[in-house]
Amino acid sequence: ALNGVSNRTISGLSITNPGGHCISLRNCSNITVQNCKLGPSLNEGVYLYNCTNITVINNTMDTNDTGVVADGCTGGIKVTHNDVKNVQGPMPRGQMVQFGHVTGGGNSISYNVLDNVPNQSHPEDAISLFITNGIAGDPIQVIGNWIRGGGPSTSGGGIMTGDEGGSYVTVQDNILVDPGQYGITISKSNLYWNDLVRNF
C-alpha cells in the first residue's frame, strides 16, 4: 500500500493477499503498475483512491473480488492490456474494472481480457462506470476489451455506463460472449456520445 507517492514504477511482482488488496494506491500520481501477477486476494487486484495519472498495464489478475477499482480519481487513469480471470465479488464488487467518481481526460479501459469460468467466479458488471465523467474533447475510452462469461449473475452483465449518472464516454470495438444479463447498457444518465458506438 502506498499513500502520497509519485513517479514510481511497480513491476514484476507476484502478490497475494487473503486479507485485503494486492496493490493499494491512495493520493498517488504518475505511477505505472506493470507485469505483475496479482491474486488471489480478498479484495482488488489494484485499488486506486484519489489518484491521477496511473497506468495499469500488462498484468495478470486471478481470483480477486475485482480486477481494478478507481475511486475519486481525476484524470489519466489507464487500465490496458491486462488479463483478468474469475472475479469473485460479491456485489457491489465482481468487475474486471470499475470506475467510480472518475473525472477528467485521459481515462481509458482498453484491450483487457476477462474470462469468468462458471462455478469458479461470481461476476457482476464486467466494466462499470459509476458517476463517471470524461470531457467533451477527451471522452473516457472503453475500447477493444474481450469479455467472456458473466452468468449466472441475476444482476450483472457486460459494459455498464452511466450508472447513477455520467458523461462523455466512447464504447467501441469490444467483444462480449455470454456476459450475463445484458451486453452493453446506459443505466441512468445524461450521457453524451461523441462517437459512433461500434461493438461486435
C-alpha positions as CSV (number, residue, x, y, z in Angstrom):
1,A,0.0,0.0,0.0
2,L,1.3,3.4,-1.0
3,N,-0.1,6.8,0.1
4,G,1.0,10.2,-1.4
5,V,3.7,8.7,-3.6
6,S,4.6,9.9,-7.1
7,N,6.8,9.0,-10.1
8,R,7.3,5.3,-9.5
9,T,7.0,2.0,-11.4
10,I,5.8,-1.1,-9.8
11,S,6.9,-4.1,-11.9
12,G,7.4,-7.8,-11.9
13,L,5.8,-8.6,-8.6
14,S,3.7,-11.6,-7.6
15,I,1.3,-10.6,-4.8
16,T,-1.4,-12.5,-3.0
17,N,-3.4,-11.1,0.0
18,P,-6.1,-13.1,1.8
19,G,-6.8,-10.1,4.0
20,G,-7.1,-7.2,1.5
21,H,-5.9,-5.6,-1.8
22,C,-2.9,-6.8,-3.7
23,I,-1.9,-3.2,-4.6
24,S,-3.5,-0.1,-3.0
25,L,-2.6,3.4,-4.1
26,R,-4.1,6.4,-2.3
27,N,-3.4,10.1,-3.2
28,C,-0.7,9.0,-5.7
29,S,0.2,10.3,-9.1
30,N,2.4,9.3,-12.1
31,I,2.6,5.6,-11.2
32,T,2.8,2.6,-13.5
33,V,1.8,-0.9,-12.4
34,Q,3.1,-3.4,-15.0
35,N,3.9,-7.0,-15.5
36,C,2.7,-8.2,-12.1
37,K,0.8,-11.3,-11.1
38,L,-2.0,-10.2,-8.7
39,G,-4.2,-12.6,-6.7
40,P,-5.7,-14.5,-5.2
41,S,-6.9,-11.8,-2.8
42,L,-9.8,-10.9,-0.6
43,N,-10.2,-7.5,-2.3
44,E,-9.0,-5.9,-5.5
45,G,-6.0,-6.6,-7.7
46,V,-5.4,-2.9,-7.9
47,Y,-7.3,-0.3,-5.8
48,L,-6.9,3.4,-6.6
49,Y,-8.3,6.2,-4.5
50,N,-7.9,10.0,-5.3
51,C,-5.1,9.3,-7.8
52,T,-4.0,11.0,-11.0
53,N,-2.1,9.6,-14.0
54,I,-2.0,5.9,-13.1
55,T,-1.3,3.2,-15.7
56,V,-2.1,-0.4,-15.0
57,I,-0.7,-2.4,-17.9
58,N,0.2,-6.0,-18.8
59,N,-0.7,-7.6,-15.5
60,T,-2.5,-10.9,-14.8
61,M,-5.1,-10.9,-12.1
62,D,-6.8,-14.1,-10.9
63,T,-9.3,-14.7,-8.2
64,N,-9.8,-11.2,-6.8
65,D,-13.1,-9.7,-5.8
66,T,-12.5,-7.2,-8.7
67,G,-9.6,-6.6,-11.0
68,V,-9.2,-2.8,-10.8
69,V,-11.2,-0.2,-8.9
70,A,-10.6,3.5,-9.4
71,D,-12.5,5.7,-6.9
72,G,-12.5,9.5,-6.9
73,C,-9.6,9.8,-9.4
74,T,-9.0,12.8,-11.6
75,G,-7.6,12.1,-14.9
76,G,-5.1,9.8,-16.6
77,I,-6.4,6.5,-15.3
78,K,-5.4,3.9,-17.9
79,V,-6.2,0.2,-17.5
80,T,-4.9,-1.6,-20.5
81,H,-3.8,-4.9,-21.8
82,N,-4.5,-6.8,-18.6
83,D,-5.6,-10.4,-18.3
84,V,-8.2,-11.0,-15.6
85,K,-9.8,-14.2,-14.6
86,N,-12.5,-15.4,-12.2
87,V,-13.6,-12.3,-10.3
88,Q,-15.2,-13.2,-7.1
89,G,-17.5,-10.4,-6.0
90,P,-19.8,-10.4,-4.1
91,M,-21.9,-7.4,-5.2
92,P,-21.1,-4.5,-5.3
93,R,-17.8,-5.9,-6.4
94,G,-17.3,-8.5,-9.2
95,Q,-16.0,-6.4,-12.0
96,M,-12.9,-6.6,-14.2
97,V,-12.7,-2.8,-13.9
98,Q,-14.9,-0.3,-12.0
99,F,-14.5,3.5,-12.3
100,G,-16.4,5.3,-9.6
101,H,-16.5,9.1,-9.4
102,V,-13.7,9.3,-12.0
103,T,-13.4,12.6,-13.9
104,G,-11.3,14.4,-16.4
105,G,-9.4,13.5,-19.5
106,G,-7.0,10.7,-20.4
107,N,-9.1,7.9,-18.8
108,S,-9.4,4.6,-20.5
109,I,-10.3,0.9,-20.1
110,S,-8.8,-0.8,-23.2
111,Y,-7.7,-4.1,-24.7
112,N,-8.2,-6.1,-21.5
113,V,-9.3,-9.7,-21.4
114,L,-11.7,-11.1,-18.8
115,D,-12.6,-14.8,-18.5
116,N,-15.1,-15.8,-15.9
117,V,-15.4,-19.6,-15.6
118,P,-18.8,-20.8,-14.5
119,N,-18.8,-22.1,-10.9
120,Q,-15.3,-20.6,-10.3
121,S,-16.4,-16.9,-10.4
122,H,-19.1,-14.6,-9.1
123,P,-19.2,-11.7,-11.5
124,E,-21.4,-8.6,-11.7
125,D,-20.8,-5.9,-14.4
126,A,-17.5,-6.7,-16.2
127,I,-16.9,-3.0,-16.8
128,S,-18.8,-0.4,-14.7
129,L,-18.7,3.4,-14.9
130,F,-20.4,4.8,-11.8
131,I,-21.0,8.6,-11.7
132,T,-18.0,8.9,-14.0
133,N,-17.4,11.8,-16.5
134,G,-15.0,12.3,-19.3
135,I,-14.7,15.7,-21.0
136,A,-16.0,16.8,-24.4
137,G,-12.7,16.7,-26.2
138,D,-11.4,13.7,-24.4
139,P,-14.1,11.1,-23.5
140,I,-13.4,8.0,-21.4
141,Q,-12.3,5.2,-23.8
142,V,-13.8,1.8,-23.3
143,I,-12.3,0.1,-26.4
144,G,-11.2,-3.3,-27.6
145,N,-11.9,-5.3,-24.4
146,W,-12.7,-9.1,-24.7
147,I,-15.2,-10.3,-22.1
148,R,-16.4,-13.8,-21.7
149,G,-18.7,-15.2,-19.0
150,G,-21.0,-13.3,-16.7
151,G,-23.7,-15.8,-16.0
152,P,-25.5,-16.9,-13.9
153,S,-25.4,-13.4,-12.3
154,T,-29.0,-12.2,-11.8
155,S,-27.9,-8.5,-11.9
156,G,-24.6,-8.1,-13.7
157,G,-23.6,-8.1,-17.4
158,G,-21.1,-6.7,-19.8
159,I,-20.4,-3.0,-20.0
160,M,-22.4,-0.6,-17.9
161,T,-22.1,3.1,-18.5
162,G,-24.0,6.0,-16.8
163,D,-24.7,4.2,-13.6
164,E,-26.3,6.9,-11.5
165,G,-25.0,9.5,-14.0
166,G,-22.1,10.1,-16.3
167,S,-21.0,11.8,-19.5
168,Y,-18.6,11.7,-22.4
169,V,-17.8,8.1,-22.9
170,T,-16.8,6.2,-26.1
171,V,-17.6,2.4,-26.1
172,Q,-16.2,0.8,-29.2
173,D,-14.9,-2.5,-30.7
174,N,-15.5,-4.7,-27.6
175,I,-16.2,-8.4,-27.9
176,L,-18.6,-9.9,-25.4
177,V,-19.6,-13.6,-25.1
178,D,-22.2,-14.7,-22.6
179,P,-21.7,-11.6,-20.4
180,G,-24.7,-12.2,-18.2
181,Q,-28.0,-10.2,-18.1
182,Y,-27.0,-7.7,-20.8
183,G,-24.2,-6.8,-23.2
184,I,-23.9,-3.1,-23.1
185,T,-26.1,-0.6,-21.3
186,I,-26.6,3.0,-20.4
187,S,-28.0,2.8,-17.0
188,K,-29.1,6.3,-15.9
189,S,-27.5,9.5,-17.1
190,N,-27.3,12.4,-19.3
191,L,-24.7,10.5,-21.3
192,Y,-23.4,12.2,-24.4
193,W,-21.8,10.1,-27.1
194,N,-19.3,11.9,-29.1
195,D,-18.5,9.0,-31.4
196,L,-20.4,6.2,-33.0
197,V,-20.7,3.2,-30.7
198,R,-19.5,0.2,-32.6
199,N,-19.3,-3.1,-30.9
200,F,-19.3,-6.7,-32.2
